[in-house]
Amino acid sequence: MTEPPRTLARLRLRPIQLDDLDALLAFAEASAHGLTTLPSNLQRLRGHIERSLHSFATTDVSGEESYLFVLEDLEADRVVGVSGISAQAGLSDRFYSYRNEFVVHRSKALEYSNRIHTLHLCHDLTGATVLTSFYIEPKYRSGLAPHLLSRARLLYIGQHPERFSDRIISENPGLADDSGRCPFWEAVGRRFFNMDYPAVEALAGGRSKSFIADMMPTSPVYVPMLPGQAQWAIGQLHPEAELPFSILVDEGFEADAYVDIFDGGPIVVSRPAQLRTITRMSIGRVAQSTPHDRRATASLRLVGNTSRSNFQAALAIVSQTTRGLAMPDSCAADIGLGVGDLICTSDLTVRTKEIA
Amino acid sequence: MTHFHLRSVPRAATLEVLADEWFDPGAAQGDLRVLIEANDGGASTVTGAIQVGFQIGKSIPRYWYYVGQVAYRSDEPMLARKDRVLLLGNDFTGAHELYGVRVAKPDDQALLDALLIGTLALIPSGADVPGQAAPVVLEIPGSGHAERAPFWAGIGRHLYPHPFPELTRNAHLEWESHLAALLPRQPLVVSLLEKDTQMAIGAPAEDAIYLRDAAVRCGFRKSRQVRICDGGPVFEAPTALFRFAAGTAIETSACIEQGQRCVIRTEDRRDAWIVEAERVTGGIAVAPASATIRDSLRDGAWAYSFY
């Protein structure tokens, strides 16, 4: 824990709009291989946005909703990042992952036992809510912006639990080089497809990729029998994924149980009620800010309005007062709030270097 | 014209000076030991040996990998493929096994063929009881040797990274049975194994190709099982190979040049002969050089079968 910063950049998270299409395309093109929920295709991205708009607007939820948020730098007046939520993974198909398991084989006569790491193709995570599409411009990767972009989604989930599953996951890109070649795919997936992973993605053409799993063995993969590089890649992160991954782990997600069937990247899993942002979440009313407020009770918080269809969030130094939650007027205004409005907040604890 | 005489050697026959030279001393008590002699009309000489284990896997569990297939299919997009899997099991439990094949000249095809076929004729409930015979199997060593075999290197070594001990047959079977406890019980997907390991599945060792070829010549069928340590193939003997008829007479005929192959065995199944012969009323006719067989059969019942 540390003292809250005196000033914060004016950043705002809000639902994506069709006007953000060009920015979204730029993010998709700049993304490393593995950020596969953002295709570099204008038409498909438009579809993503339209689906998101519908998801925010609808009151008739089916589980197929997909929400996209963008992060705006209000001073620069531009969009600098994107993140998303898919209400339920694999609802219309199946969501495949490899579950890490260990079996112990023992021969009493040979006085030898062996703990063997195996990967089991499973559908355990089908129906879970998925945090998706995290991308932030490199310039904004240090500081608090990534926290807002990632954690504010949880604030939304915490406010609307009926729209989401009681299990939340996030896929994290595994090891791959600049051309998209990843050791896990080379040792596992390629044996069944004989093509590069990007080529398989192209074959998928925007459809569910569960067909890839349909073509892969259902019996366990005995990890010790894989090439060393592939073994090492299991559960390893793509370097570009370290930032969002560390935020999720800090939130309380666990990364030991599942890996992605394509690149072996870790899939983090948690229950919403166990996530830091949600457990610390509270609803109050915006109070008039006074010079006395920035004292002992002031803390750095995620703040968001309580709108379902026009959720907006920011970071603010908030003081708990007898009048309510006091925060700078400009910040409240940035997320569409005024004095007396309901506000949702959650304490944000980050390391000192991330505030700098 | 050479004929071959196969004779079983009881374990009690310790005076059999050749036994130690030809047979694995670590074999089980009840196993059959068979010597083969080649005779071209002059003196007989022992030129090979084989052993038979009965009802294998019942006292010491035996394991093999079954090489199966799985098919994958996707409707959208339309894709389909097949893959091989290895499944650990005890498929040949209760079968009889030919093992310990030793011959003076591995390139002597006639000798090898006679050894395999003649031994099948000696096995009780062997290849002459259609539908009721226990399978008779012959394992062929796989490529590589012991823990350096590519098959082992790709599978077992990851699970038991130790050198193989030098053991006699029975001790080795017991050890292998213990080893199986460390091997995966779930199907192993062949595509996920190293290329060398994949290539070694069902591939015979260089110095065992002669035996594989002999098995194929004699009608043995390559089974879908392989050995668990080196991936060597397992062959199954042909069933209903013989249709024995009781013999009453052996004649000699100088005209037999290219007769049919015939196996003769005594009723007690202690001796068998592989010979070229022709059918005659009440029995068979053989070349004069094989007339000595008649002397051996004089005091007991015997049967013959062309094959």
Chai-1 contact restraints between the chains, C-beta under 6 A:
chainA,res_idxA,chainB,res_idxB,connection_type,confidence,min_distance_angstrom,max_distance_angstrom,comment,restraint_id
A,H105,B,L182,contact,1.0,0.0,6.0,A-B,restraint_1
A,S107,B,H178,contact,1.0,0.0,6.0,A-B,restraint_2
A,S107,B,A181,contact,1.0,0.0,6.0,A-B,restraint_3
A,S107,B,L182,contact,1.0,0.0,6.0,A-B,restraint_4
A,A109,B,H178,contact,1.0,0.0,6.0,A-B,restraint_5
A,L110,B,H178,contact,1.0,0.0,6.0,A-B,restraint_6
A,N114,B,L159,contact,1.0,0.0,6.0,A-B,restraint_7
A,N114,B,L182,contact,1.0,0.0,6.0,A-B,restraint_8
A,R191,B,S191,contact,1.0,0.0,6.0,A-B,restraint_9
A,R191,B,L192,contact,1.0,0.0,6.0,A-B,restraint_10
A,F211,B,S74,contact,1.0,0.0,6.0,A-B,restraint_11
A,D214,B,S74,contact,1.0,0.0,6.0,A-B,restraint_12
A,M215,B,Y72,contact,1.0,0.0,6.0,A-B,restraint_13
A,M215,B,S74,contact,1.0,0.0,6.0,A-B,restraint_14
A,M215,B,L79,contact,1.0,0.0,6.0,A-B,restraint_15
A,P217,B,V189,contact,1.0,0.0,6.0,A-B,restraint_16
A,S219,B,Q186,contact,1.0,0.0,6.0,A-B,restraint_17
A,S219,B,P187,contact,1.0,0.0,6.0,A-B,restraint_18
A,P220,B,Q186,contact,1.0,0.0,6.0,A-B,restraint_19
A,Y222,B,P184,contact,1.0,0.0,6.0,A-B,restraint_20
A,P224,B,H158,contact,1.0,0.0,6.0,A-B,restraint_21
A,M225,B,H158,contact,1.0,0.0,6.0,A-B,restraint_22
